[in-house]
Amino acid sequence: MTAIAADDRLIVAIDRPDALSGLELAEKLGDTVSFYKIGLGMLTGGGLALARELKDEHGKRIFLDMKLFDIGATVEAAVRGLAQFDLDFLTVHGDPHVVRAAREGAGGKDLKILAVTILTSLDRADLDEGMMRAGDIAEVVVERAGRALAAGADGVIASPQEAAMIRALPEAAGKLIVTPGVRPAGADMGDQKRVMTPAQAIAAGADHVVVGRPIWQAENPRQAAQTILQEMVSPQARTPNA
């Protein structure tokens, strides 16, 4: 297989227990991966320090996946503090008051605020249990996406199954769509419920795909990442529903 250069459209989720094992993974992947996601699970394991090291010393782009949710003043203060680290993406919940507060907190920094719509690990039964409004889950996602974008979000987090519908929104013009719930063909779904392959997600309109376990659980993470990069430039990635 001919090696493909790193592509910012692939974001690798470093869902490791601590910064040391996260850095070891990044070193294994080397120049194959240029963009990493560091989530809430690593926060107490040195996740923010890892984010800064990968950004400042290795030149990687960083997606800090905190999914912030609180009263406006608290969200604004938290984002203001995080914005000083010159990271690339930050997630907040897609409620308009949260998005507006995060936008204020980011100020003039080049930190993209991404609004979470509905987690890709949830389905309609989960929404019912959480007392979310009735309706098809895709419709709920698209409505939340539109409201978050109108409130000032730079983009949204949604499953690839909703990417095409979000891309069609007038509010989505020039905005980012980032899709977790991406699994190569034949991969274990894990705790994801609304999934597509990398090629399908790109074809549906995703700007970035987030992949974690299929890469870091692989015997050869670098080769696993290369396989996904190959798929992202395949003919299927240019043809919706292929």
Secondary structure as UniProt FT lines:
FT   TURN            8..9
FT   STRAND          10..13
FT   HELIX           19..29
FT   HELIX           30..32
FT   STRAND          35..39
FT   HELIX           40..45
FT   HELIX           47..56
FT   TURN            57..58
FT   STRAND          61..68
FT   HELIX           72..83
FT   TURN            84..85
FT   STRAND          89..93
FT   HELIX           96..106
FT   TURN            107..108
FT   STRAND          112..116
FT   TURN            120..121
FT   HELIX           124..129
FT   TURN            130..131
FT   HELIX           137..150
FT   TURN            151..152
FT   STRAND          155..157
FT   HELIX           160..162
FT   HELIX           163..167
FT   HELIX           170..172
FT   TURN            173..174
FT   STRAND          176..179
FT   TURN            185..186
FT   TURN            190..191
FT   HELIX           198..203
FT   TURN            204..205
FT   STRAND          208..211
FT   HELIX           213..216
FT   HELIX           221..232
FT   HELIX           235..238
FT   TURN            240..241
//
